[in-house]
């Protein structure tokens, strides 16, 4: 992982797989994004490094939203 979690673009990452998530609720969006990332990993669409980087970005975004 060469970049900081805050540099990871979750939307661009999901768009690579044709996934678009926007509910109008930031916390709800993060929950759905996390589910999609887990599913991509479980289906072996992404490798462990991408999974870890994406999940780190989700956690980072949650912390930023909690402030």
MOJOFEN-V488119 format. One record per helix or strand of 2 or more residues. SS is the DSSP state (h for helix, s for strand). FROM is the first residue (numbers start at 1). LEN is the number of residues. If there is no record, write none. Layout:
SS;FROM;LEN + SS;FROM;LEN
This chain:
h;5;3 + h;10;6 + h;26;17 + h;48;19
